[in-house]
Amino acid sequence: MHTVHFVVMGKGGVGKSMSASLLAQCLIKKERTLFCADTDPTNMTFSHYKALNVQHFNISDDQLKVDTRKFDALINHIAAFEGDCVVDTGASSFLPLMHYLHENKMVDLLESTGRRVVIHTPLVGGQAIDETIRGLQTILEFFSAPVVVWVNEYFGKVQKDGIGFKDSSLYKDAKDRLLGVVVLQELTADTSGQDVANMAKKYLTFDEVLNSPETDLATQHRLGLIRKDIFNQLAMIDL
């Protein structure tokens, strides 16, 4: 069965596109036939990953206002594609996309074509934690599709009042709805953190960096460990 992965969150700058790129890299490693799409009208981060061959779908009008009817073209493309799909959505289009998918029962439509739909969303710590929690709650309210939560510790520990996500009431209440949880572990700023930041800044995949003759041995080692950890976590989830 082909799977459609929507990566969504209403808060920008929380690692949504990074999660989409990591997911796509893992699926490619599994030798899945893959179509990647970026619908962000203003910050097209995912589409800059050339190795992933991401197609940008323009879903805004001339005034950069989201035109929900333009989502139809993406849905039609997904329904015709014989393989898995990863769709990275923009923060500015979060609510319009939620309403579009919900009101038009597009998840039901995709499932009627024999596809499975999975929703991915990041959680971060710090000042953005409340907004990302509300985003997750909105997703759980709008859809019955399984959800993968990406706990992004790259910005620091993801804790609310000292309580981590897996110990929270939100997790306990939503556990039956969650397909899995991926933890992007907090990194040391001047070593592994810098390695990942440099990779992301250049929109490169793990394979591109690890196979580059310009990457030194220590950096290869650190990035190899990070990739192994993330891919092992994803391997435990029915993607």
Buried (B, 14 or more C-beta within 10 A) or exposed (E): EBBBBBBBBBBBEBBBBBBBBBBBBBBBBEEBEBBBBBBBBEBBBBBBBEBBEBBBBEBBEEEEEBBBEBBBEBBEBBBEBEEBBBBBBBBBBBBBBBEBBEEBEBBEBBBEEEBBBBBBBBBBBEEBBEBBBEBBEBBBEBBEBBBBBBBBBBBEEBBBEEEBBBEBEBBEEBEEBBBBBBBBEBBEEEEBBBBBEBBBEEBBBBEBBBEEEEBEEEBBEBBEEBBEBBBEBBEEBEB
